[in-house]
């Protein structure tokens, strides 16, 4: 059985840690093909031909061969089992999240979860405690929304909750809408309306 939490953590580790080390679009694409045919399918290795790589990535087989050779030499990919020049090689990834992972928060990851958050199972949901005036203002805005506006805010809230890995309920959707509304306020208004953020 595939552990979804582990797959999410490995996916984040791949994009945020492995790809910056590869520093090459072709290598990243090859790595991704192997990842999708091994990790995402719950397999240790996958047999893939140079031609298949080339078709999926959109480059020549010679470019694929050179990139794979470098991936193998640098220890990111392993060729497993017996292989011959006229058949597809079987590939596996040397993919393991280190125990002591240096914290990182690249710009493209915000507001997505980090590897540590996925592994620990902690959620990133923000909870705002509003002043009486803040509650009155937020409630007035919510009650003044048209059905169309409400649906737009609900969709945005659900999208963000899914990304953050927070359970989607009427309560969490409503809290997320509050957060979205507060983000549109000036810092001066936020300071006036919010007691604290948990």
N, C-alpha and C positions, 0 to 999 in steps of 0.2 A: 504494500500500500504506500502511495506517495504521500510524504509529509508536506503539506502545503506551506506551512510556516518555514520549513527548511528550504523549500524551493524559492520562496520569496527572499529569504536571507541570502541564499547563494546568488540569486539574480541581482540583488543590490550590490553584493560583494563584487560580482563580475563587472557591473557597469561603473561602480565608484572606485574600485581598487585595481582590478585586473586591466581594464581598458586603458587607463592612464599610463600603465606600465608598458603596454604593447605599443602605444604611440603610432599606430598604423591602421588605416581604415580596412585594408584587406585582411590583416591579421585578426582584427576585431570581428569582421564578418565571418571568417572561417571559424573562429572560436565560438561565435554565436550559433552557427550551423551545428557544430559538434555538441554544444550545450543543449540545443533543442532536441537533438536526436539521442541524447544520453540522459541527462538530468531530468528533462521534462517528460521523458518516457519511462523513467525508472530503470534505466539500463546502465551498465558499467562501461560499455563501449558500443560503437556503431561503425558499420562498414560503409564507407562513402568513397566514391571514385573522384578523381581529379575533375572529370567532365561534369559530374554533378555539382561539385563545388563551384566550378566556373559558371555553370548555368544559373545557379542560385545567387551568386555574387555579382555576376555580370563582368567577368574579366577573363583573361586567357588562362589556359591550363598551366603555362609556364610561370605565370605570376602566382598561381595557386601553389605550384611545387616549391617555388622559392620561399613563399610566406610560411608554408607548412614546415619546411626544413628549419627555418629560423625559430618557429614556435617550439619545435622538438628540441633544438639545440639549447634554447633558453629555458626549457623545462616546463613550459605551460601545457604541452600536449605530448602524449605518448602514443607510439604505434605499437599495438598489441597483437599477439598471435603471429602466425606465419603470413607473409604477403609476397606477392610476385608482381613483376612489372606489368603484366597484362590483366591483373585483377585489382579490385578496389582494396585499399588498405583499411584496417580496422583501427579506429582512433578512440582514445580515452583522454580525459582531462585530469591534470594534477590540480584538482580544485578542492581546497579545504580552507575554511575560515580559521585563521590563527586564533589561539586562545587570548593572546595579548594584542588585540587589534587597536591600532592608533585611531582615536576618535577623529571623524571627519564630517564636515557638513558642507559639501559642495553646493554651489548656487542652484544647479539644476535639480538637486534632490529636494529642496524646499518646495512644498511642505510635506514631502514624502517621508516615510519612516527610514531610520538608519538601520543598519544591520543589528546593532545592539538592542534596539527597541523591538525588532521582530523576534529575535531570539528570546528576549526576556518576557515578551508578551505584553509589555506595557503599552497603553494607548497614549496618543498625543492630543486627546481632546482637551480643549481649553474650556474652563468654566468661569464665567464672569459673575461676580457678585455686584449687583447694581445698587446705587443709592435709590431712595424713594423717587426722586426726580427722574433718575435714569430709567427706572422701571416704567414710570408714567409715559416718558417720551417714546421708549421702545414699543410699549403696548399700543400707543396711539398710532405709531407708524404701521405696525402690523395690522391693526384693525382697519386702517385706512387703505390697505392694499386691495387692488382689484383681484379677481380670481386669476387673471392672467399673470399679474405681478407675483402673486403668492406662489403659483406653479413654477415660475422662473426661479424664485428664491429657494423653493423646495428642491428643485433639480440641482441647483448649485450646491446646496447643503448636502444632499445625498452623495453627489460626486466627491466632495471633500471628505465626507465621513468614510466612504469606501476606500479612498486613498490612504486615510489615516488608520484604517483597520478598526474603526469604532462601530459597535453594533448599531444598526439603523432602527430607531424607534421614533414614535411621535415626539417623545421628550428630547432625544438627541438632535432630531431635525430642528426642533424649535430653538434649542440652545445654539445650534450652528447658525441659524438665521440671525439670532441676536448678535453672534460674533461677527457675521458678515456686515450687518448694519453698523456695528460699532467701528469696524475697520474703515468705513466711509466717513466717519466723523473726524474732525480736527483733533489733534492731541489735547488741546485745551478742553474740548467738550468731553473727550474720553475721560480725562482726569476728573472732571466734574461729575460724570455719570457712573464711573466704576469705582467701587470701594477697593476691590482687589481681584486678581486673576489667579485662579487655582490650577 
